[in-house]
């Protein structure tokens, strides 16, 4: 956990201590839960998100309840307890339909797609991802379009439909280039590189993985770099450049 993340958590904890039991307290508990989730502190996430859920139910704050249920689902998803995750994501979705929260409905649909993708139930994953994409387009939620196109590309990749996967990855890339979002751009390059590798187009695979590495080094995305070094090791092994394969495997 970084110093900045620790400071945010400490600040939110202090705010909660001074809050009365109102919607602001629910919102702050949910914000704190997300910070714990993002730093891998799952027990603390569950504790705070559950407190948010209880208070939200007590005061009839459905938007806050849906948020806390989604966060709890996120914990179970990251722990690999995907059936529990699905139950919470579905409950969150139900509440969001009740209050017509279209932006968050799309986010819930996306989360449910993640679960079905992890099950290997690709038709259901594609259904939920595509529904989320259509809704995001309809309400003008451009912020999350890259995510939708990328997730659909991943499903097609898992199904072995590399042409469709490439098409959706390239669309996602165009969006993120227009936004100049370096993190998402690097991930799009990586996805495109993986598709080209699966098509045995090693020249293009290498090109896009290098583009990804360049950005990930620039933004210091250490986890992403680890993935890309593994990809480059696989690439060099495929073209029988074994010393280079070993070098990147050991990075």
Backbone bond lengths (Angstrom), bond angles and torsions (degrees), N, CA, C in turn:
res aa  C-N    CA-C-N  psi(-1)  N-CA   C-N-CA  omega(-1)  CA-C   N-CA-C  phi
1 X - - - 1.466 - - 1.526 108.66 -
2 X 1.330 115.90 132.44 1.457 120.70 -178.31 1.528 110.72 -77.67
3 X 1.336 115.04 166.12 1.470 120.61 177.38 1.526 109.98 -61.96
4 X 1.336 116.12 -40.41 1.470 120.19 -179.64 1.527 111.08 -63.37
5 X 1.343 116.74 -43.56 1.467 119.88 179.05 1.517 110.95 -63.33
6 X 1.323 116.12 -40.96 1.464 120.51 179.10 1.525 111.07 -62.58
7 X 1.330 116.38 -39.62 1.465 120.73 179.69 1.525 111.25 -65.45
8 X 1.340 116.08 -40.55 1.467 120.04 178.43 1.520 110.18 -62.86
9 X 1.327 116.70 -45.39 1.468 120.86 179.92 1.529 110.62 -61.11
10 X 1.325 117.63 -46.29 1.468 120.70 179.76 1.521 111.27 -60.11
11 X 1.333 115.89 -39.91 1.464 120.47 179.74 1.523 111.42 -64.60
12 X 1.332 116.47 -43.84 1.466 120.37 -179.64 1.524 111.59 -66.40
13 X 1.321 116.83 -38.58 1.473 120.80 178.19 1.532 110.07 -60.32
14 X 1.334 116.82 -42.23 1.468 121.05 179.21 1.528 111.16 -65.44
15 X 1.330 116.76 -40.05 1.470 120.24 179.70 1.523 110.57 -63.09
16 X 1.337 116.26 -42.38 1.464 120.76 -179.55 1.522 110.54 -61.05
17 X 1.340 116.57 -38.77 1.460 120.83 -178.98 1.509 112.95 -61.89
18 X 1.327 116.68 -27.32 1.459 120.19 -178.41 1.510 114.42 -100.28
19 X 1.336 117.17 -3.73 1.471 121.05 -177.24 1.524 112.25 -80.43
20 X 1.327 115.97 143.69 1.461 119.28 166.78 1.535 107.18 -82.03
21 X 1.320 116.05 170.52 1.465 120.23 -176.39 1.528 110.65 -79.50
22 X 1.333 115.22 80.36 1.451 120.50 -179.56 1.520 109.78 -134.54
23 X 1.337 115.83 -173.11 1.462 119.33 -177.47 1.526 111.71 -62.01
24 X 1.323 117.38 -32.13 1.464 119.99 178.91 1.524 111.75 -63.94
25 X 1.313 116.24 -35.04 1.464 119.22 178.17 1.527 110.04 -68.35
26 X 1.323 116.90 -40.08 1.465 120.38 177.11 1.526 109.80 -60.63
27 X 1.331 115.77 -46.73 1.466 120.04 -179.98 1.523 111.50 -60.23
28 X 1.333 116.15 -42.46 1.468 120.05 -178.86 1.520 111.10 -68.31
29 X 1.321 117.35 -40.40 1.470 120.82 175.80 1.526 110.55 -60.20
30 X 1.318 116.44 -41.28 1.464 119.86 178.38 1.529 111.56 -66.19
31 X 1.336 116.59 -41.48 1.468 119.75 176.79 1.532 110.89 -60.43
32 X 1.326 116.14 -43.60 1.465 120.52 178.84 1.529 110.42 -64.25
33 X 1.329 116.31 -39.34 1.475 120.70 178.59 1.521 110.78 -59.73
34 X 1.332 116.16 -42.88 1.467 120.46 -179.81 1.525 110.56 -64.24
35 X 1.342 116.87 -39.68 1.473 119.94 177.75 1.525 110.73 -62.83
36 X 1.322 116.68 -42.84 1.473 120.07 177.05 1.532 110.54 -64.11
37 X 1.332 116.30 -40.41 1.465 120.33 179.46 1.525 110.59 -61.93
38 X 1.326 116.07 -45.01 1.460 120.71 -177.22 1.523 113.17 -69.06
39 X 1.334 116.30 -18.39 1.466 119.77 177.34 1.532 111.99 -104.24
40 X 1.336 116.17 11.29 1.462 120.58 174.02 1.517 114.99 75.88
41 X 1.325 117.40 15.99 1.474 120.97 179.77 1.536 108.50 -94.65
42 X 1.323 114.81 77.60 1.459 120.31 -168.17 1.530 113.54 -69.93
43 X 1.331 117.69 -37.66 1.466 119.45 179.51 1.530 110.63 -64.13
44 X 1.322 116.21 -41.76 1.468 119.79 177.92 1.529 110.59 -67.24
45 X 1.334 116.01 -35.78 1.468 119.33 176.78 1.520 110.34 -59.71
46 X 1.326 116.21 -49.51 1.461 120.53 -179.52 1.519 111.49 -61.14
47 X 1.326 116.53 -40.06 1.463 120.90 -179.10 1.524 110.81 -61.39
48 X 1.331 116.70 -49.65 1.465 120.43 -176.37 1.535 111.93 -73.85
49 X 1.326 117.34 -39.27 1.461 120.00 179.42 1.532 110.94 -67.05
50 X 1.329 116.46 -36.20 1.464 120.24 176.98 1.521 110.59 -66.38
51 X 1.347 116.59 -39.52 1.471 120.14 176.22 1.522 110.26 -62.86
52 X 1.322 116.74 -40.44 1.462 120.72 177.17 1.521 110.76 -62.54
53 X 1.316 117.32 -41.34 1.468 121.45 179.81 1.522 111.24 -62.97
54 X 1.323 115.83 -45.42 1.466 119.54 -178.83 1.525 111.00 -61.94
55 X 1.324 116.01 -44.85 1.464 119.46 -179.06 1.531 110.57 -68.36
56 X 1.316 116.96 -40.80 1.465 120.58 -179.83 1.528 111.11 -61.30
57 X 1.331 116.27 -41.48 1.465 120.06 176.99 1.528 110.49 -63.66
58 X 1.315 116.00 -42.43 1.469 121.19 -176.82 1.520 111.81 -62.20
59 X 1.332 117.31 -40.06 1.470 120.45 -175.72 1.535 112.51 -100.36
60 X 1.348 116.27 2.81 1.463 120.35 176.51 1.517 114.58 72.09
61 X 1.335 116.76 33.46 1.467 122.60 -178.18 1.529 108.68 -96.88
62 X 1.336 116.24 86.55 1.465 120.61 -171.97 1.529 113.22 -66.89
63 X 1.310 116.99 -37.48 1.465 119.53 179.94 1.532 110.44 -61.34
64 X 1.322 116.24 -43.73 1.464 120.42 177.97 1.518 112.54 -67.49
65 X 1.345 116.29 -34.84 1.460 120.49 177.89 1.523 110.86 -65.90
66 X 1.327 116.43 -44.57 1.461 120.17 178.81 1.524 110.94 -60.42
67 X 1.345 115.77 -40.27 1.464 120.34 179.42 1.524 111.14 -63.58
68 X 1.309 117.40 -46.55 1.468 120.56 -177.59 1.528 111.29 -66.42
69 X 1.326 117.14 -37.17 1.467 120.16 178.14 1.531 110.88 -66.07
70 X 1.334 115.96 -37.28 1.456 119.56 176.48 1.516 112.11 -65.74
71 X 1.338 116.27 -38.23 1.465 120.19 178.46 1.528 110.46 -64.68
72 X 1.328 116.69 -43.41 1.472 120.29 177.70 1.531 109.70 -60.60
73 X 1.331 116.38 -41.88 1.459 119.80 175.74 1.513 111.74 -58.87
74 X 1.341 116.10 -38.08 1.459 120.50 178.33 1.510 112.78 -62.75
75 X 1.330 117.33 -36.50 1.467 120.90 176.73 1.523 110.16 -63.11
76 X 1.319 116.02 -49.33 1.464 119.25 -178.60 1.525 111.45 -63.91
77 X 1.329 116.31 -35.61 1.462 119.35 178.12 1.526 110.58 -63.71
78 X 1.311 116.69 -45.15 1.469 120.05 -179.21 1.522 112.08 -68.77
79 X 1.327 116.32 -26.12 1.460 119.76 177.09 1.534 112.20 -81.91
80 X 1.311 116.48 -6.57 1.458 120.18 -178.77 1.511 113.74 86.84
81 X 1.342 117.22 6.22 1.470 121.10 177.90 1.526 107.66 -92.17
82 X 1.334 114.16 72.31 1.471 118.98 -166.53 1.530 113.10 -72.73
83 X 1.312 118.56 -26.63 1.473 118.74 177.89 1.537 110.58 -69.92
84 X 1.323 115.98 -38.47 1.466 118.76 174.19 1.522 109.98 -65.36
85 X 1.310 116.15 -40.92 1.465 120.13 178.44 1.520 110.72 -58.50
86 X 1.320 116.03 -44.29 1.463 120.53 -178.65 1.525 110.92 -60.94
87 X 1.327 117.34 -41.06 1.463 120.61 -179.61 1.525 110.87 -60.73
88 X 1.315 116.83 -43.59 1.466 120.28 -179.86 1.528 111.54 -71.04
89 X 1.321 117.13 -39.25 1.474 119.85 178.26 1.526 110.88 -63.43
90 X 1.335 116.72 -39.61 1.463 120.36 179.83 1.532 111.54 -67.96
91 X 1.328 116.29 -38.25 1.460 119.80 178.15 1.535 110.04 -66.18
92 X 1.329 115.32 -42.75 1.461 119.95 176.49 1.527 111.20 -59.69
93 X 1.328 116.46 -43.05 1.461 121.00 178.26 1.523 111.33 -61.20
94 X 1.326 117.03 -43.02 1.471 121.59 -179.85 1.524 110.62 -57.91
95 X 1.321 116.64 -45.17 1.466 120.12 -179.56 1.521 110.66 -65.09
96 X 1.313 115.92 -40.74 1.469 119.48 -177.91 1.522 111.73 -66.82
97 X 1.319 117.32 -32.54 1.464 119.93 173.31 1.535 110.25 -65.50
98 X 1.337 116.31 -39.09 1.465 120.39 -179.01 1.520 111.87 -61.58
99 X 1.343 116.88 -33.55 1.465 119.57 -176.55 1.536 112.28 -105.54
100 X 1.339 115.96 8.46 1.473 121.67 177.24 1.532 112.90 54.61
101 X 1.338 115.62 43.58 1.465 121.05 179.34 1.532 107.67 -91.35
102 X 1.335 115.78 82.91 1.462 121.29 -168.23 1.531 113.55 -62.47
103 X 1.318 117.11 -41.20 1.458 119.72 179.93 1.528 110.96 -61.19
104 X 1.334 115.63 -43.62 1.467 119.53 -179.20 1.527 111.94 -77.10
105 X 1.322 117.84 -26.61 1.468 120.02 172.08 1.519 109.07 -58.46
106 X 1.337 116.48 -44.86 1.464 120.57 179.12 1.527 110.88 -60.82
107 X 1.345 116.94 -40.15 1.463 120.16 179.09 1.529 111.23 -65.37
108 X 1.333 116.48 -39.73 1.473 119.72 176.99 1.527 111.22 -64.67
109 X 1.321 116.30 -43.49 1.467 120.60 177.84 1.531 110.24 -58.37
110 X 1.322 115.68 -41.44 1.466 120.05 178.35 1.528 110.93 -62.42
111 X 1.342 116.52 -44.14 1.466 120.64 179.83 1.525 111.45 -61.89
112 X 1.325 116.70 -40.82 1.468 120.44 178.67 1.522 109.62 -65.35
113 X 1.332 116.94 -37.49 1.463 120.39 174.96 1.509 112.01 -59.16
114 X 1.345 116.61 -40.00 1.463 120.97 177.69 1.526 110.99 -57.90
115 X 1.325 115.81 -43.37 1.466 120.07 -179.04 1.526 110.66 -63.88
116 X 1.313 116.75 -48.53 1.467 119.44 -178.87 1.534 111.22 -64.26
117 X 1.319 117.12 -34.11 1.464 119.50 175.48 1.525 110.58 -63.39
118 X 1.331 116.27 -40.16 1.465 119.89 179.42 1.530 111.21 -68.54
119 X 1.351 117.10 -28.87 1.470 121.35 174.30 1.532 111.66 -70.69
120 X 1.330 116.60 -19.20 1.462 120.17 -171.44 1.512 112.14 83.21
121 X 1.339 115.85 12.29 1.472 120.91 177.44 1.535 106.67 -91.59
122 X 1.323 115.64 78.86 1.461 120.80 -171.20 1.527 113.92 -68.85
123 X 1.344 119.93 -35.41 1.472 117.95 176.35 1.532 112.71 -60.73
124 X 1.333 116.55 -41.19 1.472 119.21 178.62 1.523 110.78 -69.11
125 X 1.328 116.36 -40.84 1.469 119.84 177.57 1.520 110.26 -58.96
126 X 1.321 115.67 -45.25 1.465 120.39 -179.52 1.525 111.01 -63.87
127 X 1.331 116.27 -37.95 1.469 120.43 178.29 1.526 110.75 -60.47
128 X 1.323 116.91 -49.08 1.468 119.96 -177.20 1.531 111.47 -70.26
129 X 1.319 117.34 -41.44 1.471 119.90 177.57 1.530 111.25 -61.85
130 X 1.332 115.97 -43.87 1.464 119.91 -178.38 1.521 111.79 -66.99
131 X 1.332 116.68 -38.09 1.460 120.46 177.02 1.525 110.53 -64.34
132 X 1.345 116.01 -41.24 1.469 120.23 176.64 1.522 110.66 -62.16
133 X 1.334 116.32 -43.15 1.466 120.63 179.43 1.524 110.97 -61.39
134 X 1.325 116.96 -46.98 1.467 120.74 -179.64 1.528 111.18 -60.41
135 X 1.330 116.26 -41.01 1.463 120.23 -179.88 1.521 110.60 -67.46
136 X 1.322 117.12 -41.91 1.469 120.20 179.24 1.523 111.03 -62.59
137 X 1.308 116.69 -39.11 1.464 119.56 175.85 1.525 110.66 -63.79
138 X 1.330 116.37 -43.16 1.466 121.10 -175.33 1.526 112.35 -64.62
139 X 1.344 116.48 -36.13 1.474 119.13 -176.69 1.532 112.12 -97.57
140 X 1.340 116.38 1.41 1.457 119.98 177.51 1.516 114.25 75.01
141 X 1.333 116.17 28.31 1.472 120.56 178.61 1.527 108.90 -83.88
142 X 1.318 116.14 80.79 1.467 120.20 -177.11 1.520 112.14 -74.88
143 X 1.328 117.10 -19.81 1.466 121.03 -176.84 1.524 112.01 -59.47
144 X 1.324 116.40 -36.02 1.461 120.22 -172.86 1.532 113.93 -107.92
145 X 1.328 117.27 8.86 1.467 119.16 179.77 1.527 111.64 -63.21
146 X 1.325 116.63 -39.81 1.464 120.17 178.71 1.526 110.68 -56.04
147 X 1.334 115.88 -43.82 1.461 120.69 179.76 1.525 111.28 -60.01
148 X 1.335 116.39 -45.25 1.464 120.29 -178.52 1.524 111.95 -63.03
149 X 1.327 116.75 -48.50 1.462 119.82 -179.73 1.534 111.12 -62.77
150 X 1.329 116.83 -38.70 1.467 120.44 179.89 1.522 111.05 -66.48
151 X 1.327 116.70 -44.03 1.469 119.36 -179.24 1.530 111.45 -63.38
152 X 1.321 116.86 -39.82 1.467 120.17 177.24 1.523 109.84 -65.42
153 X 1.326 116.95 -39.77 1.469 120.47 176.95 1.521 111.25 -59.43
154 X 1.329 116.52 -39.34 1.470 120.94 -179.50 1.529 110.81 -66.10
155 X 1.338 116.96 -40.20 1.468 119.82 178.05 1.526 110.48 -61.77
156 X 1.327 116.30 -47.19 1.465 119.06 179.06 1.527 110.83 -61.85
157 X 1.321 116.67 -37.70 1.469 120.68 177.15 1.529 109.59 -61.02
158 X 1.324 116.46 -46.43 1.476 120.66 -179.53 1.525 111.95 -63.22
159 X 1.337 116.10 -28.56 1.458 120.91 178.12 1.527 112.46 -83.79
160 X 1.325 117.08 -7.03 1.459 121.17 -178.88 1.515 114.06 83.40
161 X 1.334 116.82 11.50 1.464 121.00 177.04 1.530 107.48 -92.44
162 X 1.318 115.90 79.62 1.457 120.64 -170.98 1.531 112.61 -70.97
163 X 1.325 117.43 -30.54 1.469 119.97 178.55 1.529 110.10 -63.89
164 X 1.331 116.51 -45.75 1.467 120.29 178.77 1.520 110.59 -66.61
165 X 1.322 116.19 -40.35 1.461 120.38 178.87 1.523 110.69 -59.58
166 X 1.328 116.17 -45.72 1.461 120.49 179.90 1.527 110.84 -62.15
167 X 1.325 116.37 -41.01 1.464 120.60 -178.88 1.531 110.93 -61.22
168 X 1.316 117.32 -43.78 1.467 120.26 -179.02 1.528 111.38 -73.33
169 X 1.333 117.41 -36.45 1.469 119.42 176.28 1.530 111.03 -62.86
170 X 1.328 116.73 -40.73 1.465 120.22 -179.70 1.519 111.46 -66.68
171 X 1.331 116.38 -35.92 1.466 119.39 175.96 1.524 110.13 -65.23
172 X 1.334 115.78 -43.85 1.468 119.90 177.37 1.523 110.53 -60.13
173 X 1.325 116.52 -40.06 1.470 120.58 179.49 1.530 111.18 -62.30
174 X 1.324 117.29 -43.63 1.462 120.25 179.62 1.531 111.22 -60.12
175 X 1.317 115.82 -39.89 1.464 120.44 179.46 1.527 110.37 -64.34
176 X 1.313 116.15 -47.22 1.469 119.23 -175.72 1.522 112.16 -72.70
177 X 1.331 117.26 -27.75 1.463 119.98 173.92 1.531 110.40 -67.79
178 X 1.334 115.82 -39.50 1.465 120.08 178.19 1.529 110.89 -64.78
179 X 1.322 116.24 -34.23 1.474 121.29 179.05 1.527 112.00 -83.28
180 X 1.336 116.09 -14.05 1.470 122.61 -174.03 1.529 111.28 55.03
181 X 1.340 114.91 41.48 1.462 120.95 176.34 1.531 107.45 -90.17
182 X 1.326 116.00 102.17 1.462 120.83 -171.46 1.532 112.16 -65.53
183 X 1.314 117.30 -38.59 1.463 120.95 -179.82 1.526 110.50 -62.40
184 X 1.328 116.58 -51.54 1.462 120.17 179.97 1.528 112.24 -65.88
185 X 1.326 116.03 -34.64 1.453 120.33 178.41 1.533 110.41 -61.06
186 X 1.326 115.49 -45.95 1.468 120.08 179.45 1.524 111.31 -60.79
187 X 1.334 116.27 -40.37 1.466 119.53 -179.99 1.526 111.49 -68.45
188 X 1.322 116.86 -34.05 1.468 119.61 175.64 1.528 110.36 -65.97
189 X 1.322 116.71 -44.04 1.465 119.85 176.60 1.529 110.57 -57.93
190 X 1.328 116.43 -41.50 1.455 119.99 -179.86 1.529 111.08 -64.09
191 X 1.341 116.72 -44.13 1.461 120.05 178.82 1.511 112.10 -62.07
192 X 1.330 116.33 -41.08 1.471 120.58 178.54 1.520 110.02 -65.20
193 X 1.327 116.41 -41.08 1.457 120.02 177.08 1.516 112.28 -60.29
194 X 1.321 116.63 -39.86 1.472 120.47 178.87 1.528 111.47 -64.44
195 X 1.337 116.05 -38.26 1.469 119.59 178.58 1.523 110.12 -64.80
196 X 1.331 116.36 -47.69 1.469 119.59 -179.52 1.530 111.27 -62.08
197 X 1.319 116.51 -36.28 1.472 119.11 177.12 1.530 110.21 -62.17
198 X 1.323 116.19 -43.76 1.468 120.26 -179.64 1.522 112.02 -66.35
199 X 1.341 116.27 -24.22 1.464 121.16 176.12 1.532 111.40 -86.98
200 X 1.342 116.50 3.99 1.478 123.64 -176.54 1.527 112.45 61.75
201 X 1.330 116.09 23.17 1.457 121.43 174.11 1.528 106.51 -93.54
202 X 1.320 115.75 77.67 1.458 120.66 -170.34 1.525 112.69 -68.59
203 X 1.319 117.61 -29.39 1.456 120.57 179.28 1.525 111.01 -63.26
204 X 1.334 116.92 -49.09 1.465 120.13 178.65 1.532 111.63 -70.24
205 X 1.319 116.45 -34.27 1.467 119.56 177.16 1.525 109.81 -59.45
206 X 1.334 115.62 -47.24 1.462 120.78 -179.81 1.530 110.47 -62.33
207 X 1.309 116.80 -42.99 1.468 122.16 -179.22 1.520 111.19 -57.59
208 X 1.341 117.00 -49.13 1.462 119.63 -175.68 1.528 112.25 -74.41
209 X 1.333 117.08 -33.81 1.463 118.21 176.35 1.523 110.93 -66.24
210 X 1.326 117.70 -36.98 1.463 120.08 177.02 1.527 111.45 -66.12
211 X 1.337 116.58 -38.60 1.459 119.52 175.69 1.531 110.91 -60.78
212 X 1.315 115.01 -41.24 1.462 120.09 178.21 1.523 110.81 -64.37
213 X 1.320 116.81 -46.49 1.468 121.13 -179.51 1.521 110.78 -59.24
214 X 1.324 116.80 -42.54 1.460 121.06 -179.08 1.525 111.58 -57.14
215 X 1.332 116.48 -44.57 1.467 119.93 -179.36 1.525 110.60 -72.84
216 X 1.332 117.13 -41.97 1.463 119.85 -178.45 1.525 111.18 -63.17
217 X 1.311 117.08 -34.49 1.463 119.82 174.31 1.529 110.43 -67.87
218 X 1.319 115.71 -41.09 1.471 121.46 -179.56 1.527 111.74 -60.75
219 X 1.345 116.74 -42.14 1.468 120.22 -176.34 1.530 112.37 -96.87
220 X 1.336 115.78 3.96 1.468 122.06 177.24 1.534 112.44 60.87
221 X 1.320 115.71 43.76 1.467 122.05 177.16 1.531 107.94 -85.97
222 X 1.319 116.11 86.03 1.459 121.00 -172.06 1.530 112.37 -66.73
223 X 1.330 116.64 -40.53 1.464 119.50 178.66 1.531 110.70 -65.18
224 X 1.334 115.59 -42.46 1.455 119.59 177.95 1.515 112.15 -64.38
225 X 1.331 116.66 -37.35 1.470 120.22 178.28 1.522 110.80 -64.32
226 X 1.322 116.78 -38.19 1.468 119.68 178.50 1.530 110.16 -60.00
227 X 1.330 116.30 -41.97 1.467 120.44 177.64 1.527 110.91 -63.48
228 X 1.320 115.67 -43.14 1.464 119.11 -177.07 1.529 112.17 -70.49
229 X 1.317 117.57 -36.51 1.460 119.02 176.42 1.534 110.14 -62.72
230 X 1.335 116.11 -36.64 1.463 120.00 175.64 1.520 110.72 -65.10
231 X 1.348 116.26 -40.90 1.466 120.04 177.99 1.529 111.52 -62.79
232 X 1.333 116.38 -42.13 1.463 119.90 -179.83 1.527 111.37 -68.39
233 X 1.322 116.58 -34.77 1.467 119.69 175.49 1.528 110.39 -61.85
234 X 1.335 116.12 -43.19 1.464 120.91 178.00 1.523 111.15 -63.25
235 X 1.331 115.54 -40.49 1.468 120.63 178.60 1.526 110.68 -61.04
236 X 1.310 116.72 -49.49 1.468 119.65 -177.84 1.534 111.54 -65.22
237 X 1.326 115.38 -33.92 1.473 118.46 176.73 1.527 110.01 -64.72
238 X 1.344 116.35 -39.66 1.471 120.48 -177.97 1.524 111.75 -64.08
239 X 1.343 116.65 -34.57 1.467 119.05 -179.56 1.542 111.07 -96.76
240 X 1.332 114.92 12.98 1.473 122.71 172.58 1.533 113.34 65.45
241 X 1.336 116.23 30.98 1.461 120.61 170.78 1.529 107.40 -99.71
242 X 1.321 114.42 77.80 1.459 120.81 -168.47 1.531 113.85 -67.05
243 X 1.331 120.59 -38.09 1.475 118.75 176.88 1.536 112.30 -59.51
244 X 1.345 116.21 -41.33 1.468 119.21 177.83 1.520 111.07 -67.68
245 X 1.331 116.55 -36.94 1.464 120.15 177.81 1.522 110.26 -60.84
246 X 1.329 116.85 -42.92 1.460 121.08 179.57 1.523 110.85 -66.92
247 X 1.338 116.23 -40.33 1.474 120.84 -179.24 1.526 110.67 -58.84
248 X 1.335 117.23 -47.79 1.448 118.64 -177.85 1.536 112.46 -75.38
249 X 1.309 116.64 -27.91 1.470 119.84 176.12 1.521 110.74 -65.95
250 X 1.321 116.76 -29.40 1.468 121.68 -177.95 1.524 113.66 -91.68
251 X 1.340 117.00 -2.78 1.478 119.00 -178.70 1.520 110.96 -72.80
